[in-house]
Amino acid sequence: MNKAFYFLFLFVSVQTSAKVLIITHSYNRPDFIEFQYKTFEKFLLDDYEYVVFNDAPKEPMKSQIDDVCKKYGIRYFRVPQEMHTTGEWPRNRRHVNGIRYALDIIGYDHDGPVVILDSDMFLIRPLSIEKRLGDNHILSETRTDYPGPITWLWPGISILAMNKLPEKRTISYDCGPVDGCFYDSGACTYNYLKQHPELKVEYMTSLWSYQLFLGDRHRSISETISVTTQEKISAYTHYGFNEKEIKFLLNKPDTFEFYLDNNFLHYREGTNYGSHTQEYVDRKTRIFKEFIEDILTEKNVG
């Protein structure tokens, strides 16, 4: 092989095998960074880079987040805090401010898949994001039902084939208003989807914990029925959960969600925006950590 052809081959190989870029924003839970890092290290089957955008509002928490990133060799950026109080980024859009900043800094220019991920979203099974994305342009959880009938990409977990997207710098995960109504984070992706109907978009499966407790909560799918533990196990098996996940669910971990065929676990309300008691948060965190530590020690996951 002559040298010119060899270097051309090497260049093309690098160009066609860009890493999966995972972007997350950390506000107040440095412990989540450690678990995201460890679960990606164990379960993600792609070559990837995990990048943290530090959006802590005060110096002590900023330092804790920085320290965790340094400990594990994670690349991290500081989100400029002035963008939350001045200019075109209103204070009540903190999450989407950070997403916009991350896309501007590294996301739009990445020549491969980009994953936008909540700080409390965790990979819990072996998965190749690149293979699962396939020939889709976008693979994302979506929102459709409030306050009006539009569909948009939810930035809690959104996977973009950034190297294939047209006019990618027009993608905005900002809040509404859209068509006269105000919507949650990610709503403005509706405009991008509308402008590019040719895109191949796959929307993820999702299961919320209230759908899974089978009689234990007032919003349950079987709220009037007394359900035995064995009947719960049978139902969870039907939903595709494995033995460790079923053990986790039997502890009734309130407000958790599962995405993308149960591959991702969403802790949900990681910033405690629901203002739950410390006792509630401590119990929820304990159940979560016991599960994550359990799956991190299992063997032969690939």
Residue pairs with C-beta under 8 A, 6 or more apart in sequence:
1 9
15 111
17 47
17 112
18 110
18 111
18 112
18 113
18 163
19 46
19 47
19 48
19 49
19 112
20 44
20 46
20 47
20 48
20 49
20 112
20 113
20 114
20 115
20 129
20 130
21 48
21 49
21 51
21 106
21 107
21 110
21 112
21 113
21 114
21 115
21 162
22 40
22 48
22 49
22 50
22 51
22 115
22 117
23 51
23 53
23 99
23 102
23 103
23 106
23 107
23 114
23 115
23 116
23 117
24 33
24 36
24 50
24 51
24 52
24 53
24 116
24 117
24 118
24 119
24 121
25 52
25 53
25 55
25 79
25 95
25 98
25 99
25 102
25 119
26 32
26 33
26 52
26 53
26 54
26 55
26 56
26 65
26 119
27 55
27 56
27 57
27 61
27 94
27 119
27 270
27 271
28 56
28 61
28 270
28 271
29 119
29 120
29 270
29 271
30 61
30 64
30 65
30 67
30 68
31 68
32 119
32 120
32 267
32 270
33 52
33 65
33 68
33 69
33 72
33 74
33 119
34 68
34 72
35 122
35 289
35 292
36 50
36 117
36 119
36 121
36 122
37 50
37 72
37 74
38 292
38 296
39 122
39 123
39 124
39 292
39 295
39 296
40 48
40 50
40 123
42 295
42 296
42 301
43 123
43 124
43 125
43 126
43 127
43 301
44 123
44 127
44 128
44 129
45 126
45 127
45 128
45 131
45 302
46 128
46 129
46 130
48 129
49 75
50 74
50 75
51 74
51 75
51 76
51 77
51 102
51 106
52 65
52 69
52 74
52 75
52 76
52 77
53 76
53 77
53 78
53 79
53 98
53 101
53 102
54 62
54 65
54 66
54 69
54 76
54 77
54 78
54 79
55 79
55 81
55 94
55 98
56 62
56 64
56 65
57 81
62 78
65 76
66 76
68 74
69 75
69 76
77 101
77 102
77 105
77 106
79 97
79 98
79 101
79 102
80 101
83 89
83 97
83 101
84 91
84 94
84 97
85 91
89 97
89 100
92 175
93 174
93 175
93 185
95 155
95 185
96 155
96 173
96 174
96 175
96 185
96 186
99 116
99 155
99 173
99 185
100 172
100 173
100 174
102 116
103 114
103 171
103 173
107 114
107 116
107 162
108 162
108 168
108 169
110 162
110 163
111 162
111 163
112 130
112 161
112 162
112 163
113 129
113 130
113 133
113 159
113 160
113 161
113 162
114 159
114 160
114 162
115 129
115 157
115 158
115 159
115 160
116 155
116 157
116 158
116 159
116 160
116 173
117 156
117 157
117 158
118 155
118 156
118 157
118 266
118 270
119 270
120 266
120 267
120 268
120 269
120 270
121 156
121 157
121 259
121 264
121 265
121 266
121 267
122 264
122 265
122 266
122 267
122 292
123 263
123 264
124 245
124 262
124 263
124 264
124 265
124 292
124 295
125 262
125 263
125 301
126 301
126 302
127 260
127 263
129 159
132 139
132 260
133 139
133 159
133 161
135 200
136 161
136 200
136 201
136 202
137 160
137 161
137 164
137 165
137 199
137 200
137 201
138 153
138 158
138 159
138 160
138 161
138 165
138 199
138 200
138 201
138 202
139 158
139 159
139 201
139 202
139 204
139 260
140 153
140 154
140 157
140 158
140 159
140 160
140 201
140 202
140 203
140 204
141 153
141 154
141 156
141 157
141 158
141 203
141 204
141 206
141 259
142 151
142 152
142 153
142 154
142 203
142 204
143 151
143 152
143 154
143 183
143 184
143 186
143 187
144 150
144 151
144 152
146 183
147 181
147 182
147 183
148 179
148 181
150 178
150 179
150 183
150 187
150 190
151 190
151 193
152 178
152 183
152 186
152 187
152 188
152 189
152 190
152 193
153 173
153 186
153 189
153 193
154 185
154 186
155 173
155 185
155 186
156 259
156 266
157 204
157 259
157 260
157 264
157 266
158 173
158 186
160 168
160 171
162 168
165 171
165 199
166 196
166 199
167 192
167 195
167 196
170 191
170 192
170 195
171 189
171 192
172 188
172 189
172 191
172 192
173 185
173 186
173 188
173 189
174 185
174 187
174 188
175 182
175 183
175 184
175 185
175 186
175 187
175 188
176 182
176 183
176 184
176 187
176 188
177 183
178 187
178 188
178 190
178 191
183 190
193 199
193 201
204 259
204 260
205 259
205 260
205 261
206 257
206 258
206 259
207 239
207 257
207 258
207 262
208 257
209 249
209 252
209 253
209 254
209 255
209 256
209 257
210 217
210 219
210 220
211 220
211 221
212 235
212 236
212 239
212 249
213 220
213 249
213 252
214 220
214 221
214 222
214 225
214 227
214 231
214 232
214 235
215 222
215 223
215 225
215 226
215 227
216 227
216 252
217 223
227 235
229 250
232 249
232 250
233 246
233 250
236 245
236 246
236 249
237 246
239 262
240 261
240 262
241 249
241 262
244 291
244 294
244 295
244 298
245 262
245 291
247 291
247 294
248 287
248 290
248 291
251 287
253 284
253 287
253 288
253 291
254 280
254 284
255 268
255 269
255 274
255 284
256 265
256 266
256 267
256 268
256 288
257 265
257 266
257 268
258 264
258 265
258 266
259 266
265 291
267 284
267 288
269 276
272 281
276 284
295 301
